[in-house]
Amino acid sequence: MKILVTGGGGFLGRYIVEALIVKGHSVSTFGRSPQDELQAMGVTVIQGDLQNGEAVRLACVGMDAVFHVAAKAGIWGSRDSYFNINVIGTRNVLEACRTNGVQYLVHTSTPSVVFNGKSFLGADESLPYGKNWLCHYAETKAIAEKEVLEAQSESLKVCALRPHLIFGPRDSHLLPRVMDAVLAKRLKIIGTGDNRVDVTYVEDAALAHINALDALIEGKACGNAYFISQGEPVILWSWLNQILIKLGIDPLTKRVPLKVAFFIATILEAVWKLFAIKGDPPMTRFAAVELAKDHYFNISRAKQDLGYSPQFTMDQAIEKTVDDLKHYL
């Protein structure tokens, strides 16, 4: 098949591209940077911006399937900056698929689409979309996912995956940023420190995407969303400390109550907006809530419909991740 991966040069996107190549597909990527390494692998690299509808349309010419992985991530920035990429960009992908007769679309979403400030303990996909977002990323990804699922038709089969906290080798954001914050003495345990969360090893997240395309081809999963994880929630702060210790970094021990962290984050956000300070605040309200509360989900639906089963144990995933993280020290 001829397959386009938006954001194919990114963390998850690159693993999806590599998995598709192994399966013998003809792969193209769409993104803003040249991606010389992908070109060396035989990938057709198309440079462009998701906000440019014509560029997206041309990238989808002749494609059988699209993996829409590209998005503006993070938890700080203007609403327009998130909306233009996550919503307008997704609308451009949908329109390009329809115009070019693309048959299958696998959309990378996030569990943040159900964020409501409360804990989730083994919840499933019957959860409604969230509210009281606290960050534009969650809100705009929810809008995008909803529109993708509503686009399901006989001519364009779609589904959305919600991988939770993706980690693994070549990650340049999640755990490296945590390490930087720990080494700079900027991070403390928020809340009681015993909250359980889902995490997803990147190779398994990519596998879920490949399985999703196969399911769509078989007429399964159409119009559905799926939570994706390793299927074994971790105690967040113990999990992070395990990784830090393996890297020779002192574990986190100091705690800040959630109410205190939330109050500080509220002040910081106001200051950052008032003075238009560049960069992210040291803490945001969304981050405070996410770092303190339980949020893990039931992946039975993904196992049943997609045949998804994580191929790596948590210990294996941590070891591979730690080996890679040593290069950042």
Order of alpha helices (4+ residues) and beta strands (2+ residues): beta-alpha-beta-alpha-beta-alpha-beta-alpha-alpha-beta-beta-alpha-beta-beta-alpha-beta-beta-beta-alpha-beta-beta-alpha-beta-alpha-alpha-beta-alpha-alpha
